[in-house]
Amino acid sequence: MRFYVPDWDDHVDANYDFLYDVHSEAENSARENLFLWDVFEGRDLPADGLLLSRDSVTQSAGLRGRLNEHGIYGDPRLNIPSWLPTISDCGAWGYRDLPFPKYGIQDLIDFYDRIGVRIGVTPDHVVWKGPNQRRLYLDERAYDSDLISDDALEDLRDTDGLDVFVTEWPDLWPDYVREFDSDVHDGVVEQFTPADFEGSPEEICSRLESSPSAVFREQDNIFRQNLSEKLAQRIREEYDPTEDGFRLMAAVQGWDPESYAKDARKALEQGYDCLGIGGLAGARANEVAAVVDEVGDVITEYESEHGRRVDVHVFGFAKTELFEAVRDAGVTSFDSTSMLIAAWTGGKNYHLDSKEQYDAVRVRFPLARDERPTQIEKAIRGQEMIRVLEAYDAGNSISEALESYYDEAEATLDAAVTYLQDRRHADGYDVDSMMGARVFFREDFDCAVEFKGTVGEPIWRDVIHLLRKDTEDDPRLFEEYEEHLRPVRQFLSHRREASPVRSAESIVSPKQGTFEALSPYLREYTEAIGDTDKLDGYRETLKERPWERCSCPFCEKHGIQMCIFRGNNRNRRRGFHNMYRFGLEMAETFDEIFIAAALPKPPSARCDDALRDRYPEFWSRVVDLPSVELGALTPDGAVEWWDRLDTDAVADRSPESIAAQFERILLYDPNHDSTMVEAIEEAGCTVDEFDSASELQSAAMRRLRPSEQQSLTEF
């Protein structure tokens, strides 16, 4: 079972300053940015592959340029391991409100070939739930709100049983669009008039049906499913597996288990052996289970009848309670960002497993929209709370940590005044860009990092803006700088006197490092910031100290910082941690095993055809094993069952790549032909060799369903 992580450019600054919340370098390009695979290596990587959306590539000029030039395995920024499997799809969720997909057939084939992904998904259109949804699509460019009242559109949207989408359509549609709707033309925007929106909803939809700027369908879900099926057939006709360097996956769409099964059956009839079930992101567990169970029955029937294996991917799935259900249904991979996104949305942001989860303590940054007094209070209190939490984690004196902070902050403000008096007219601030001024300030002022952390980003930004305006030819009054810094100094002085360390309840100080010592500071902070509704969750997190029970690199290095909700560099690290913990749960259900047969490399053949011809009994016994990777070991390395033996399309077949992906290989080698075993074991992967196909099958089943085997033994 492979778990793919969707690429959202998720990375962290390797040398981020957690004390002052400042990046290691002012410019992103100068930082050492770490992606998931830079932090976790080999089998410790909590993802077995990367999912890249065509839509995300389209929206990012930088990513698009790098992929076009270097390909996905050569991108110097992503720098993904050569052995890591990759999937690319259209990103149908991104254009779900359009009447048609945005990408053409040959365009998509060329894209997959150009970037060098392992698997490319057929173009599809998300099918909304419910079979007979009436939908009206309007090109936003044709809608003039000055001519047509918003009320007319809102009345239409309020119509029961009718969905209305107003979005900006592409200038150019794929060629196939005109086959399905001859009224839609490239570059033609016919403006709507008030008369178009007069009458009943039925009259409006009927009137707009022939407009090149509108599409109306009575049964849009059925249309979307049929369209996806036809596009899968079209792209398969254009796709050449001997020339195109990727495997083609058929997107399967539906609105209930039966419609999904129908679509899966159609894809199998078209010749696909790799299916991707879409449209289930956010669905309830019972809905997902029903769909994969129904599709699984179709797959099982097909494999049994044809003696051919089928791989099934589930898009947007990550429900630990369904691990056994998806395994038994024959699912071989899935993807999700839910555990990553959970790190910075809602509560229960820090996961030890699917049941033991904790609220991260929100230490809030000042925002540009806040009033200046609020900005200053958030900045100072935030810095206080970081030091309070760090002292608690280390078992140090909280009062001493705060006194040290106040001394440092006052010294920083003094240094800032001296610096601004001496260097405010430096040539480095006479630059065209704000970034240039930031970089110079960072390099020129010894306390630049401490200054930003002390005053907060809004004041830091205002000071740099002022430095850019303040020139020798047109000097600003120094009082303008003082107006920014004076209230910070005043609030800092107030906090030194008003901190709980000086309150009556702290006269008898609890033992340092205990929750009792931390409690008054936590309560005061949540009251001041307005987060008292979260206090109970924070108390549970800080009492339990869950970061001490995790062995991931981030928790071991950063400790309590992983349970602080504050900015990308903490939150994404916590997301990576959550994925690591998810990977540990996966490992309890899914073994990292590769089932293979020793196979000399023939001149030209698909791996499964070669296995079926050479080892018919082996193939018949393993073809329908659920949730495992199948293939062959050749003199050139590992080959997956669907790959061709005469191609170098797979990025890496080396022993090291095998060991990075699999803990164990179950190898059928009756003639002891394999020359790879020793090298693979030296790389760190165990190889169990079998002369009997039936014994290998039994060994595989024991590893796939250990609980069932234990029950049978006890019986």
LOMI-374524 format. One record per residue (C-alpha): x, y, z. Coordinates in steps of 0.1 Angstrom, whole numbers, plus 5000, padded with zeros to 4 digits. Layout:
XYZ;...
# end
This chain:
500050005000;501550334989;500650675004;501150974982;501451324995;500051594972;502651864964;501652204978;505252334979;505352235016;508752325030;510352475061;513352695068;516052455081;517652735103;514552925114;514953125146;512153005169;513053255196;512453565176;510353405148;512653525120;513753335089;517453245086;517753465056;515653755043;515353615009;513653275004;516153174977;519053215001;517552975028;518052605032;514552495026;513652145037;510951935021;509451615036;512051395019;514851615032;513851545068;512951185066;515050945046;514350605031;511750395048;511450665075;509850895049;506150905058;505150915022;505650654994;505150894966;504351244954;501051364937;501451664915;498451844901;498551994866;496452274879;498952374906;501752374879;499652594857;499152844885;502852864895;505153014869;508252924888;507252554892;506052534856;509352674843;511452434864;509452134855;509552214818;513352254820;514351984844;511451744848;510151634882;513151424891;515651694881;513852004897;516652164918;514152304942;512051994949;515151764947;512951454952;514651114955;515050934922;513250634936;510150814948;507050724927;505051014912;501551074900;500251374881;496551444876;494651734861;493551884895;489851854887;488852004920;490452324909;488152364879;485152194894;482952514888;483652524851;481352344826;484252144811;487852034820;490552284811;493052044795;493151874761;494151524753;497451564735;498351854757;498051634788;500151354773;502851604763;502751744799;503151404815;505951314792;507751644795;507851644833;508651274836;506051144861;505650774866;501750784864;499551024845;495751044852;493151084825;491351414822;488151414843;485451624858;484451604894;481051444898;478951614925;476951384947;473351314936;472651174901;470251434886;471651784895;470452074873;473352324868;473752654850;477352774843;477853134834;481053304821;481853584846;483353794817;479853814802;478153924834;478154304840;476854384875;476154734865;473654614840;472254314858;471154334894;472654104919;469154024931;468353854898;471353624901;470653554938;467053464930;468353214905;470753074930;467953034955;466052804932;465652454946;467352184926;469452434906;473152504911;474552824895;478252884890;479653214878;483353174870;485853314845;486153074816;489353004797;490053194765;490752864748;488852544755;490152194746;489152084711;486751824724;484552084741;482752184708;481851814703;479851824735;478452184732;478652344698;477452684712;480652734732;483352904711;486953004719;487353374725;483653444721;482153634751;478553734745;477453974771;474353894791;471454144792;468854214818;466354044796;468253724798;467353704835;463653774833;460953514839;461053184858;464252984864;463152744837;462653024812;466053174821;467852844817;466152774785;467053114771;470653094781;471152744769;472152864734;474453134746;478253084740;478653234775;476452984793;475952614797;472852454812;472352084819;469451894834;471551604845;475051744850;476451454870;475551204844;477151434818;480351464838;480651094843;480051024807;482451294797;485151154819;484650804804;484850934769;488051134776;489550824792;488850634760;490250924738;493450964757;494050584757;493750584719;496350854717;498650704744;501550484733;502950284762;506050194742;506850564735;505250764764;507250734795;504450704820;501650474830;498150584823;495550584852;491850604844;489950854867;486850684880;483950924890;480550864905;477850974929;477050654947;478650304950;476750174919;477750454897;481350424907;481350054900;479750124866;482550364858;485250124870;483849844849;483850074818;487550164824;488449804826;486649734794;488650014778;491849824787;492950004818;494749824846;495250124868;492250314882;491950624904;488750674924;488051044926;485551274943;485751114978;487751384995;485751485026;483351205023;482251015054;483950695063;480850485056;480550645022;484150575013;483850215025;480750155004;482350294973;485750104976;483849784985;481649804954;484549894931;486649624948;484049364938;484349474902;488149454904;488149104920;485748974894;487949114866;491248984880;489748634885;488248624850;491148764831;494148664853;495349024852;496149254880;494549594885;495949874907;493550104924;494250454938;491850644960;492251024958;491851234990;491550945014;493250905048;490950735073;492850505096;489650325106;489250205070;492750065065;491549705065;488549785043;490549945016;493149665018;490549405014;488949594985;492249564966;493249934969;497049974963;497550344970;495950664982;496751024988;495751295013;496851615029;494351595058;496951525085;499151805071;496352055070;495151955105;498352105118;497152465111;493352435110;490952405139;491952225170;493651885177;496551995156;499251775171;498751395165;500351105181;497850875164;494350895150;492850885185;495451075207;495551425194;496251765211;495552135207;498652335198;498952645219;498252955197;500753225203;499453495181;501353735158;500354105155;498354155123;498454455099;494754505104;495154535142;495254875159;498754985169;498254925207;496954565199;499954505176;502354605203;500554395229;500554085207;504154125198;505354165235;503053905249;503953665222;507553695229;506853655266;504853335260;507553175238;510053215266;507553095293;506852775273;510552715265;511452755302;508652515311;509852255286;513452275299;512452285335;513952625340;512752925360;510053105342;510553425361;514253435353;513453365316;511053665315;513453895333;516153795308;513753875279;512854215293;516554305296;517154175260;514154365246;515154695262;518754655251;517454585215;515354905215;518355105228;520554955200;517855035174;517755395184;521555425182;521555245148;518755455133;520555775144;523755665128;522655475097;519255595087;520655765056;522855475045;522955415007;521555065013;518155205019;518055394986;516755104967;513755044945;512354744963;511254674998;513054344997;516354524990;515854745020;514954445042;518054255032;520254565039;518654615073;519254255082;522854265071;523654615084;522054615119;523554365143;520354335163;517954315132;516653975142;516054065178;514454395167;511854225144;510953975171;510654245197;508554505179;506554265157;506354265119;503954565114;506254805133;509354645117;507754695083;506855065090;510355135102;511855005070;509355195049;510455505068;514155425062;513455415025;511855755026;514455915049;517256055028;520056315033;518356525006;514956495022;515456395059;512656295081;512356405117;513856135140;510656185161;508955975135;511055675144;510455745181;506755745175;507055385164;509455275192;508255475222;504955285228;506854955225;509155065253;506255185274;504354865271;507454665277;508054855310;504354795319;504754425313;507854405334;505854535364;502554365357;503754005348;502353725369;505853675382;505353985403;501753905413;500753795448;499953445438;503553395428;505053475461;505153105469;506652985436;505852625426;508652395415;510052505382;509252285352;505852185367;502452275352;501652465384;504452705377;503252755341;499552785348;499153155359;501153275328;499053055305;495753175320;496853545318;497953515282;494753355270;492653615288;494653895273;494453755238;490853635240;491553265238;490053155271;487752905252;490952715242;492452715277;491252365287;492752215255;496052395261;496152275297;495751915285;498551955259;500952105283;500251865312;500651565289;503851695272;503151465241;506251595222;508351395247;506751075234;507651125198;510851015181;510451225149;513451455141;511351765147;510051665182;513451555192;515151875181;512452145188;510551995217;507652215228;507852425197;506052145179;502952215201;503052595195;500652715168;502553015153;503553065117;504552835089;507752705103;506152565134;502852465118;504352285088;506852105109;503951985130;502251885097;505351675088;505251535123;501551435119;502451265086;505251075103;502750955130;500250865103;502950655086;503550465119;499850375120;499950265083;502850035091;500749855117;498349745089;500449745058;503749575055;506349735033;506949425012;507749364975;506649034960;508848944931;510148664909;513648644895;513448714858;516048754831;515549054810;513948964777;514249174745;510849334749;507949254771;505649384798;506749254832;503349084839;503348914805;506848784811;505948664846;502848484834;504748314806;507648204827;506048134861;502348064855;501747914889;503548204907;501448454888;498148284895;498848284932;499948644936;497948834909;495148924933;497048974965;495749294980;497749604988;501149484979;503649574952;504349304927;507049264901;510349114892;514049124900;516049144869;519849184864;519149564860;517149584893;513549594904;510649624879;507049674889;504549434874;502949684850;506249824837;508049724805;511349544808;512849724778;512450084791;514350314814;511250514822;511350414859;513550664877;515650424898;515750044900;518850014921;519249804953;519350134973;516050244958;514549904967;515749935003;514450285006;510950164997;510649815011;511549645044;511349295029;511149114996;509448784991;511348644962;510248344940;513548214926;513247834920;516347824899;518348064921;518948294892;518848624909;522148824911;520549104931;519948944965;523249024981;523349384970;519749444982;520449295016;523549505019;521449815012;519249725042;516349525028;515649165039;515148905011;513148585018;513748344990;511148074980;511347774957;507547714960;504947954948;502447824972;504747875002;505448234990;501648294988;501148155023;503948375037;502448675020;499048615034;500548575069;502048915066;499049085050;496548955076;498448865107;495348895130;493348655108;496248405107;496448425145;492748355148;493048045125;495947915146;494047955178;490947785163;
# end
